Every structure is written in C-alpha cells, then in structure tokens.
Amino acid sequence: MDDLTRAIVDYARGFRSDSITPKLVETIVDHIVDSLGCAIASRNEVSARVARELADEGAVVGKGASVIGLPRLTTPERAAMANSIAMRCLDFNDTFNGLKTGGHPSDMMPGVLAAAEMAKLPGRAMIDGTFIAYEVFGTLADYIPLRDNATDQGPILGLGVAAAISSICRFDENQAGNAISLTITSTMPLRSARSGELSMWKGGSTGHSVGNAVLMAALAQRGMVGPPAAFRGVDGFLTKIPVPVDLSGLGKAQPGETVIERTGIKYSPVEWGAQASVEMFLELGKRVKPDDIESIVISGNEFLVKEIGGGRNDAKEKWDPQTRETADHSLPYLVARALVDGKMTLQSFEMDKVLDPAIRPLMRKIKVQLLADVEKFGPTRQPVVVVVTFKNGQKIEETCEYALGHAMRPATRAHLDAKFMGLVEPVTGRGAAEKLLTQIRRLPTMTDVSELTASLRAISKE
C-alpha cells in the first residue's frame, strides 16, 4: 500500500480507547446528540423519505441495520445512506472548516453506527469510531482543496468511515488497506451538487459516499482487493488533485485541539458561513424596520462570497432561490427572512416562504462582497462585516466572527439539549424525546448500540 493508505491504516488499527479523555468523550456524545436530533427532525423532508423508502425495499430478516423511523432492518449500506441523508438534508448538523476544504463530519456517524450495530458492539465503539472518522476527515481537509477541483467532500468523508469501521471491527492490515483503497477508488462526487440552483442532492451526496464506504468496507472484510496505490499510483487520487499531503499528524491535536473539538455546531438551519450574518440580523431586526433600509452590504471571506453570495457565477439563483436547498445557501434570502420574520427556523424554508415575492425587493437591496484584507485573518477565521444604510442617511456597522456554536464560542450542554428537544419533541412528544436524549447520553456505558437503534426504529415516520 502507498504511504497515505499506510498512515490511515496504522492510525485506525493502532487507535486506543484510553487515548480519549473523559471530557473529549462528552464532546463526542454532544455531537452525536446534535446530529441525531437533526436526523429525526427531517422525517418529512422528501429526500429523507425517498432514502428511507429505498432502504425499506432492501429490508432483511435477521441480521441488519436500522433506519430512523423504519421498523424493519435493512442492509447496512442502505441504512447508513438513509440516516446520513436524513442527518444532512436540513443543513443543521455540524461543520468543520479545514485549511483547504471543509464539510459536515457528522454525516459519517450513520456509517459508524451501522457497522457497530451489525457487529453488536457497545456504545463506546460508536464514540471511538466517530472520533477516528472525524480525525481522518479533518486531517485530509487541511491538505486537499476539493472545492477548487470540482469535487465534493465525499471522498474524505468515505475515508473517515472506512477507517472507523476498520478500527472498531478490528480489521487486519490487508482488510483495512483494501477498505481504504476501495473507498477512495469508488467515489469522486462532483461539486456541482453545491453549485448553482441546488437540488435535493446537496443533502444526499454525502450520504451516498457514506453508504458506499460501508459497502466497500464489507467487501474488503470478505476479501475484495483494491488498487495497492490508490493515492500515489498511476491515475490515483493525487494525480488528479496534485497537492502535498502529510498525515504524520493524524490523531494528534492540531493545534492543541482534536478535529471534533474544532468542529462547530449550528444554531440556525443555514449554511455555516451564514451563521454569523443570521445571528447579527436577528438582533438588528429588533431595532430596525426593513422598510427603512436603503441598502445592506455584507463583507466576508472568499468562501462566503462564493458559497452563498453569488460568487460562483450563480448570483441569479442566490437572489431568486427556487428550492429549499438554494434558499438555505442564499445569503440574501437568509438575511431578508431574518429581518422580516425575526426568527430563523425550519419553517423558514417552506416553499411559500422561499418563493415569497414580497421579500424580493428587500433581497435586491443586499450586496455581498469580499472583505478588504481578508487574507490577513488566515483561512480558518471567518469575520463578517455588515453595513446597513437607511433611507435617512444613517448607517449601522456590525461585525461578528464567531457565531454561537463556533469552536471559539462553544455552546453549553444546555444549548445542545434545548436544540435537541426543539428538533425532536415535535416528532415524538416531550416524554419520548427526553427519554431518547437520556439514552443517547448513556452511550459511553451502553453494552450494545442495538439498544439505541431499536429506539430510533420505533420513531414514527408520520
């Protein structure tokens, strides 16, 4: 195997549970709580329903994996894909911003959970596997500029899942190496999933990569052999994205914190770069009237401009969103909706609101631009400067870099529990939501994750 495959394999197979401190275990469980809450709340989203129905068509009798809200077991790759799509499609789960790329590492959790359930592993395996997956994903995100190479985040998410499964299921060296090789060889999703007018696949593409990684790991476990040099060899991954990658720091805190500790948790169901802007405009909306506004200028880093500000030659789509997925990635829509409604909830993306013609005039007053000298802040910082000019000539300037939930402004346990209850209680009722929250927080001592997955299956789809 080539050096990168070897580095991932050695890390996964050499991982020790006792390398994670009790405090870090709590942090990992916090992210699991947050992510499962997002997945449960999405039960009526079309993409989640489609994936759930496909999983049900693959129902199995006996050994299988669980899908949230689906009474019957299914194959592990379908379960992982369906749960990952459910977790992702509301755009409310966590976000990691690496030096070169980023994404949503919690998308990987359903792959780890499916493998742990199939192997009847304890809750601690879910925790360990989640930590490993985040480390692999985040370390690679610091080196590989996927966005700049028309590639979605799926390849490195898949590698995180394959590494986690290799570790918790105790793959031998050959099995682990082939799991990594097969995973990176078999998926190179296009960045078009997140460009222009966004479709349901914006919330589905990573779920596909996660389900694929589960399938590739199962093949490797049974003896399937992949290319020995999938990264460095002829036509390998790094011949298509030729950048230097050093994984010697894999599993080591960089700088001073692990990947999951550097991963932000969202408090608005919008793209990560919009968190600070939405927070500011929700507060500004308490003091100003939209009708009094002449113009709004929002300045931020290159990613903000390109991802949600029309900077990918998609200004038309951002200033006139036609889908839910485009709306939660449209900074003009998000700012205008925050000002008009005074809140940002899942209901902010119902189609009557997304297509509302009354909000378009306010959106047209919004300009998004690159912040001057933004490069001096470095790639991991995300300052946003807002200037609101009123019809009477008055101006207000506000600045925010760290929205609530950012690693530099972390949320409390109370915040996390409140978010979970707000997402899950409308689905299950208060008593069942509280019971499920307590159950998830018992993962460190749970003897079999099937205890949790049985509760997840019992959640109603309606």
For each residue, the residues with C-beta under 8 A, 3 or more apart:
1: 5 6 9 177 180 181 228 229
2: 5 6 228 229 230 231 232 233 236
3: 6 7 231 232 247
4: 7 8 231 232 238 245 247
5: 1 2 8 9 177 180 181 229 230 231
6: 1 2 3 9 10 177
7: 3 4 10 11 247 248 250
8: 4 5 11 12 136 159 163 180 247 250
9: 1 5 6 12 13 163 166 173 176 177 180
10: 6 7 13 14
11: 7 8 14 15 132 135 136 163 247 250 251
12: 8 9 15 132 136 163 164 166 167 171 176
13: 9 10 166 167 171 173 176
14: 10 11
15: 11 12 19 128 132 167 251
16: 19
17: 20 124 128
18:
19: 15 16 251
20: 17 24 25 28 127 128 131
21: 24 25
22: 25 26
23: 26 27
24: 20 21 27 28 131 258 260 261
25: 20 21 22 28 29 127 444
26: 22 23 29 30
27: 23 24 30 31 260 261
28: 20 24 25 31 32 127 130 131 260
29: 25 26 32 33 127 440 441 443 444
30: 26 27 33 34 265 413 416
31: 27 28 34 35 94 106 109 130 260 263 265
32: 28 29 35 36 109 126 127 130 440 443
33: 29 30 36 37 416 417 420 437 440 441
34: 30 31 37 38 93 94 106 265 416 419 420
35: 31 32 38 39 87 93 94 106 109
36: 32 33 39 40 68 87 109 420 440 456
37: 33 34 40 41 419 420 423 424
38: 34 35 41 42 86 87 88 90 92 93 106 423
39: 35 36 42 68 83 86 87 110
40: 36 37 43 68 69 86 423 424 427 428 436 456 459
41: 37 38 90 92 346 423 424 426 427
42: 38 39 45 48 86 87 89 90
43: 40 48 49 68 69 86 427 459 460 461
44: 48 49
45: 42 48 49 86 89 90 203
46: 49 50 200
47: 50 51 85 89 200 203 204
48: 42 43 44 45 51 52 82 85 86 89
49: 43 44 45 46 52 53 461
50: 46 47 53 54 200
51: 47 48 54 55 81 82 85 86 204 207
52: 48 49 55 56 67 68 69 70 82 86 461
53: 49 50 56 57
54: 50 51 57 58 78 82
55: 51 52 58 59 67 70 74 75 78 79 81 82
56: 52 53 59 67 70 72 74
57: 53 54
58: 54 55 74 75 78
59: 55 56 64 72 73 74
60: 63 64 72 73 74 75
61: 64 73
62: 73
63: 60 73 118
64: 59 60 61 72 73 74 75 76 79 118
65: 73 74 75 76 78 79 80 113 114 117 118 453
66: 70 73 74 79 114 117 453 454 456 457
67: 52 55 56 70 74 78 79 82 83 456 457
68: 36 39 40 43 52 82 83 86 456 457 459
69: 40 43 52 456 457 459 460 461
70: 52 55 56 66 67 74 82 457 461
71: 457 458
72: 56 59 60 64
73: 59 60 61 62 63 64 65 66 79 457
74: 55 56 58 59 60 64 65 66 67 70 78 79 82
75: 55 58 60 64 65 78 79
76: 64 65 79 80 114 115 117 118 214 215 218
77: 80 81 114 211 212 214 215 218
78: 54 55 58 65 67 74 75 81 82 211
79: 55 64 65 66 67 73 74 75 76 82 83 110 114
80: 65 76 77 83 84 110 111 113 114 161 207 210 211 213 214
81: 51 55 77 78 84 85 110 207 208 210 211 212
82: 48 51 52 54 55 67 68 70 74 78 79 85 86 110 207 211
83: 39 67 68 79 80 86 87 109 110 113 114 207
84: 80 81 87 88 107 108 109 110 111 206 207 210 211
85: 47 48 51 81 82 88 89 203 204 207
86: 38 39 40 42 43 45 48 51 52 68 82 83 89
87: 35 36 38 39 42 83 84 93 106 107 109 110 207
88: 38 84 85 91 93 104 107 203 204 206 207
89: 42 45 47 48 85 86 200 203 204
90: 38 41 42 45 93 203 269 346
91: 88 203 266 269 270 271 325 328 329
92: 38 41 266 269 346 423
93: 34 35 38 87 88 90 104 106 107 266
94: 31 34 35 104 105 106 263 264 265 266
95: 102 103 104 263 264 266 272
96: 102 103 104 105 134 137 138 141 259 262 263 264
97: 102 264 272 303 379 380 382
98: 101 102 138 140 141 142 143 380
99: 141 142 143 379 380
100: 141 142 143 144 145 146 148 243 379
101: 98 141 144 145 146 147 153 156
102: 95 96 97 98 141 153 272
103: 95 96 107 137 141 153 156 157 206
104: 88 93 94 95 96 107 153 206
105: 94 96 108 133 134 137 138 157 160 259 260 263
106: 31 34 35 38 87 93 94 109
107: 84 87 88 93 103 104 110 157 206 207 210
108: 84 105 111 112 130 133 134 137 157 160 161 164 210
109: 31 32 35 36 83 84 87 106 112 113 126 130 133
110: 39 79 80 81 82 83 84 87 107 113 114 207 210
111: 80 84 108 114 115 133 161 164 165 210 211 213 214
112: 108 109 115 116 126 129 130 133 161 164 165 168
113: 65 80 83 109 110 116 117 126 449 453
114: 65 66 76 77 79 80 83 110 111 117 118 214
115: 76 111 112 118 119 121 129 164 165 168 169 214 217
116: 112 113 119 121 125 126 129 168 449
117: 65 66 76 113 114 120 121 449 450 453
118: 63 64 65 76 114 115
119: 115 116 125 168 169
120: 117 448 449 450
121: 115 116 117 125 126 168 169 448 449
122: 125 446 447 448 449
123: 126 127 442 443 444 445 446 447 448 449 451 452
124: 17 127 128 443 444 445 446
125: 116 119 121 122 128 129 168 449
126: 32 109 112 113 116 121 123 129 130 443 449
127: 20 25 28 29 32 123 124 130 131 443 444
128: 15 17 20 124 125 131 132 164 167 168
129: 112 115 116 125 126 132 133 164 165 167 168
130: 28 31 32 108 109 112 126 127 133 134 164 260
131: 20 24 28 127 128 134 135 258 260
132: 11 12 15 128 129 135 136 160 163 164 167 168
133: 105 108 109 111 112 129 130 136 137 160 161 163 164
134: 96 105 108 130 131 137 138 160 258 259 260 263
135: 11 131 132 138 139 160 250 251 258 259 260
136: 8 11 12 132 133 139 140 156 159 160 163 164 250
137: 96 103 105 108 133 134 140 141 156 157 159 160 259
138: 96 98 105 134 135 141 142 259 260 262 263
139: 135 136 142 143 247 249 250 254 259
140: 98 136 137 143 144 156 159 245 247
141: 96 98 99 100 101 102 103 137 138 144 153 156
142: 98 99 100 138 139 254
143: 98 99 100 139 140 243 244 245 246
144: 100 101 140 141 156 241 243 245
145: 100 101 148 149 241 243
146: 100 101 149 151 152 153 155 156 191 241
147: 101 151 191 303
148: 100 145
149: 145 146 191 240 241
150: 190 191 192
151: 146 147 155 188 189 190 191 241
152: 146 189 190 191 193 194 205 206 209
153: 101 102 103 104 141 146 156 157 206 209
154: 157 158 187 188 189 205 206 208 209
155: 146 151 158 159 184 187 188 189 209 237
156: 101 103 136 137 140 141 144 146 153 159 160
157: 103 105 107 108 137 153 154 160 161 206 209 210 213
158: 154 155 161 162 183 184 187 209 210 212 213 216
159: 8 136 137 140 155 156 162 163 180 183 184 213
160: 105 108 132 133 134 135 136 137 156 157 163 164 213
161: 80 108 111 112 133 157 158 164 165 183 210 213 214 217
162: 158 159 165 166 179 180 182 183 213 216 217 220
163: 8 9 11 12 132 133 136 159 160 166 167 176 179 180
164: 12 108 111 112 115 128 129 130 132 133 136 160 161 167 168
165: 111 112 115 129 161 162 168 169 171 179 213 214 217
166: 9 12 13 162 163 169 171 175 176 179 180 217
167: 12 13 15 128 129 132 163 164 170 171
168: 112 115 116 119 121 125 128 129 132 164 165
169: 115 119 121 165 166 217 221
170: 167
171: 12 13 165 166 167 175 176 179 217 220 221
172: 175 176
173: 9 13 176 177
174: 177 178
175: 166 171 172 178 179 220 221
176: 9 12 13 163 166 171 172 173 179 180 220
177: 1 5 6 9 173 174 180 181 226 228
178: 174 175 181 182 219 220 224 225 226
179: 162 163 165 166 171 175 176 182 183 213 216 217 220 221
180: 1 5 8 9 159 162 163 166 176 177 183 184 226 230
181: 1 5 177 178 184 185 220 226 227 228 230
182: 162 178 179 185 186 216 217 219 220 224 226
183: 158 159 161 162 179 180 186 187 212 213 216 217
184: 155 158 159 180 181 187 230 231 237
185: 181 182 226 227 230
186: 182 183 212 216
187: 154 155 158 183 184 208 209 212 213
188: 151 154 155 240
189: 151 152 154 155 193 205 208 209
190: 150 151 152 193
191: 146 147 149 150 151 152 194 195
192: 150 195 196
193: 152 189 190 198 199 201 202 204 205
194: 152 191 198 202 307 329
195: 191 192 198 312 314
196: 192 312 314 317
197: 314 317 321 322 323 326
198: 193 194 195 202 317 323 325 326 329
199: 193 202 323 325
200: 46 47 50 89 203 204 325
201: 193 204 205
202: 193 194 198 199 205 325 329
203: 45 47 85 88 89 90 91 200 207 325
204: 47 51 85 88 89 193 200 201 207 208
205: 152 154 189 193 201 202 208 209
206: 84 88 103 104 107 152 153 154 157 209 210
207: 51 80 81 82 83 84 85 87 88 107 110 203 204 210 211
208: 81 154 187 189 204 205 211 212
209: 152 153 154 155 157 158 187 189 205 206 212 213
210: 80 81 84 107 108 110 111 157 158 161 206 207 213 214
211: 77 78 80 81 82 84 111 207 208 214 215
212: 77 81 158 183 186 187 208 209 215 216
213: 80 111 157 158 159 160 161 162 165 179 183 187 209 210 216 217
214: 76 77 80 111 114 115 161 165 210 211 217 218
215: 76 77 211 212 218 219
216: 158 162 179 182 183 186 212 213 219 220 224 226
217: 115 161 162 165 166 169 171 179 182 183 213 214 220 221
218: 76 77 214 215 221 222
219: 178 182 215 216 222 224
220: 162 171 175 176 178 179 181 182 216 217 223 224 226
221: 169 171 175 179 217 218
222: 218 219
223: 220
224: 178 182 216 219 220
225: 178
226: 177 178 180 181 182 185 216 220 230
227: 181 185 230 233 236
228: 1 2 177 181 233
229: 1 2 5 232 233 234 236
230: 2 5 180 181 184 185 226 227 233 236 237
231: 2 3 4 5 184 236 237 238 245
232: 2 3 4 229 236 238
233: 2 227 228 229 230 236
234: 229 239
235: 239 240
236: 2 227 229 230 231 232 233 239 240
237: 155 184 230 231 240 241
238: 4 231 232 241 242 243 245
239: 234 235 236 242
240: 149 188 235 236 237
241: 144 145 146 149 151 237 238
242: 238 239
243: 100 143 144 145 238
244: 143
245: 4 140 143 144 231 238
246: 143 249
247: 3 4 7 8 11 139 140 250
248: 7
249: 139 246 252 254
250: 7 8 11 135 136 139 247
251: 11 15 19 135
252: 249
253: 256 257 258 261
254: 139 142 249 257 259
255:
256: 253
257: 253 254 261 262 407
258: 24 131 134 135 253 261 262
259: 96 105 134 135 137 138 139 254 262 263
260: 24 27 28 31 105 130 131 134 135 138 263
261: 24 27 253 257 258 407
262: 96 138 257 258 259 407
263: 31 94 95 96 105 134 138 259 260 407
264: 94 95 96 97 272 275 403 405 406 407
265: 30 31 34 94 405 410 411 416 419
266: 91 92 93 94 95 269 270 272 275 405
267: 275 279 403 404 405 411 415 419
268: 274 275 278 279 344
269: 90 91 92 266 328 344 345 346 348 349
270: 91 266 274 275 278 328 329 334 344
271: 91 274 307 308 328 329
272: 95 97 102 264 266 275
273: 276 277 300 301 303 304 307 308 331 382
274: 268 270 271 277 278 304 308 331 334
275: 264 266 267 268 270 272 278 279 403 404 405 406
276: 273 279 280 382 384 400 401 402 403
277: 273 274 280 281 298 300 331 334 335 384 386 400
278: 268 270 274 275 281 282 334 335 338 344 403
279: 267 268 275 276 282 283 400 403 404
280: 276 277 283 284 384 386 398 400
281: 277 278 284 285 335 338 339 386
282: 278 279 285 286 338 342 343 344
283: 279 280 286 287
284: 280 281 287 288 339 386 388 396 398
285: 281 282 288 290 338 339 340 342
286: 282 283 342
287: 283 284
288: 284 285 292 293 339 388 390 396
289: 292 293
290: 285 293 336 339 340 362
291:
292: 288 289 390 391 392
293: 288 289 290 296 339 362 365 388 389 390 391
294: 365 389 390 391
295: 365 366 367 388 389
296: 293 335 365 366 367 386 387 388 389
297: 366 367 369 386 387 389
298: 277 309 331 335 366 367 368 369 384 385 386
299: 368 369 370 371 372 384 385 386 387
300: 273 277 303 304 305 309 368 370 371 374 382 383 384 385
301: 273 304 305 370 371 374 377 381 382 383
302: 305 306 311 370 374
303: 97 147 273 300 306 307 382
304: 273 274 300 301 307 308 309 331 368 382 384
305: 300 301 302 309 310 311 368 369 370
306: 302 303 309 311 312
307: 194 271 273 303 304 311 312 329
308: 271 273 274 304 318 329 330 331 334 368
309: 298 300 304 305 306 318 331 332 368 369
310: 305 313 314 315 316 317 318 319 368
311: 302 305 306 307 314 368
312: 195 196 306 307
313: 310
314: 195 196 197 310 311 317 318
315: 310 318 319
316: 310 319 320
317: 196 197 198 310 314 320 321 322 326 330
318: 308 309 310 314 315 321 326 329 330 331 332 333
319: 310 315 316 330 332 360 363 364 366
320: 316 317 360
321: 197 317 318 326 327 330 333 354
322: 197 317 326 354 355
323: 197 198 199 326 327 354
324: 327 328 349 351 354
325: 91 198 199 200 202 203 328 329
326: 197 198 317 318 321 322 323 329 330 354
327: 321 323 324 330 333 334 348 349 354
328: 91 269 270 271 324 325 334 349
329: 91 194 198 202 270 271 307 308 318 325 326
330: 308 317 318 319 321 326 327 333 334
331: 273 274 277 298 304 308 309 318 334 335 366 368
332: 309 318 319 335 336 363 364 366 368
333: 318 321 327 330 336 337 354 359 363
334: 270 274 277 278 308 327 328 330 331 337 338 344
335: 277 278 281 296 298 331 332 338 339 363 366
336: 290 332 333 339 340 359 362 363 366
337: 333 334 340 341 344 348 353 359
338: 278 281 282 285 334 335 341 342 343 344
339: 281 284 285 288 290 293 335 336 342 362
340: 285 290 336 337 359 362
341: 337 338 344 348
342: 282 285 286 338 339
343: 282 338 348
344: 268 269 270 278 282 334 337 338 341 348
345: 269 348
346: 41 90 92 269 349
347: 350 353
348: 269 327 337 341 343 344 345 353
349: 269 324 327 328 346 353 354
350: 347 353 354
351: 324 354 355
352: 355 356
353: 337 347 348 349 350 356 359
354: 321 322 323 324 326 327 333 349 350 351
355: 322 351 352
356: 352 353 359 360
357: 360
358: 361
359: 333 336 337 340 353 356 362 363
360: 319 320 356 357 363 364
361: 358 364 365
362: 290 293 336 339 340 359 365 366
363: 319 332 333 335 336 359 360 366
364: 319 332 360 361
365: 293 294 295 296 361 362
366: 295 296 297 298 319 331 332 335 336 362 363
367: 295 296 297 298
368: 298 299 300 304 305 308 309 310 311 331 332
369: 297 298 299 305 309
370: 299 300 301 302 305 374
371: 299 300 301 374 383 384 385
372: 299
373: 376
374: 300 301 302 370 371 377 383
375: 378
376: 373
377: 301 374 381 382 383
378: 375 381
379: 97 99 100
380: 97 98 99
381: 301 377 378 401
382: 97 273 276 300 301 303 304 377 401
383: 300 301 371 374 377 399 400 401
384: 276 277 280 298 299 300 304 371 399 400 401
385: 298 299 300 371 397 398 399
386: 277 280 281 284 296 297 298 299 396 397 398 399 400
387: 296 297 299 395 396 397
388: 284 288 293 295 296 395 396 397 398
389: 293 294 295 296 297 393 394 395
390: 288 292 293 294 393 394 395 396
391: 292 293 294
392: 292
393: 389 390
394: 389 390
395: 387 388 389 390
396: 284 288 386 387 388 390
397: 385 386 387 388
398: 280 284 385 386 388
399: 383 384 385 386
400: 276 277 279 280 383 384 386 403
401: 276 381 382 383 384 406 408
402: 276 406 408 409
403: 264 267 275 276 278 279 400 406 409
404: 267 275 279 409 411 415
405: 264 265 266 267 275 409 410 411 415
406: 264 275 401 402 403 409 410
407: 257 261 262 263 264 410
408: 401 402
409: 402 403 404 405 406
410: 265 405 406 407
411: 265 267 404 405 415 416 419
412: 415 416
413: 30 416 417
414: 417 418
415: 267 404 405 411 412 418 419
416: 30 33 34 265 411 412 413 419 420
417: 33 413 414 420 421 437
418: 414 415 421 422
419: 34 37 265 267 411 415 416 422 423
420: 33 34 36 37 416 417 423 424 433 437
421: 417 418 424 425 430 433 434 437
422: 418 419 425 426
423: 37 38 40 41 92 419 420 426 427
424: 37 40 41 420 421 427 428 433 436 437
425: 421 422 428 429 430 433
426: 41 422 423
427: 40 41 43 423 424 433 459 460
428: 40 424 425 432 433 436 459 460
429: 425 432 433
430: 421 425 433 434
431: 434 435
432: 428 429 435 436
433: 420 421 424 425 427 428 429 430 436 437
434: 421 430 431 437 438
435: 431 432 438 439 455
436: 40 424 428 432 433 439 440 455 459
437: 33 417 420 421 424 433 434 440 441
438: 434 435 441 442
439: 435 436 442 451 452 455
440: 29 32 33 36 436 437 443 452
441: 29 33 437 438
442: 123 438 439 445 446
443: 29 32 123 124 126 127 440 446 449 452
444: 25 29 123 124 127
445: 123 124 442
446: 122 123 124 442 443 449 451 452
447: 122 123 451
448: 120 121 122 123 451
449: 113 116 117 120 121 122 123 125 126 443 446 452 453
450: 117 120 453 454
451: 123 439 446 447 448 454 455
452: 123 439 440 443 446 449 455 456
453: 65 66 113 117 449 450 456 457
454: 66 450 451 457 458
455: 435 436 439 451 452 458 459
456: 36 40 66 67 68 69 452 453 459
457: 66 67 68 69 70 71 73 453 454
458: 71 454 455
459: 40 43 68 69 427 428 436 455 456
460: 43 69 427 428
461: 43 49 52 69 70
462:
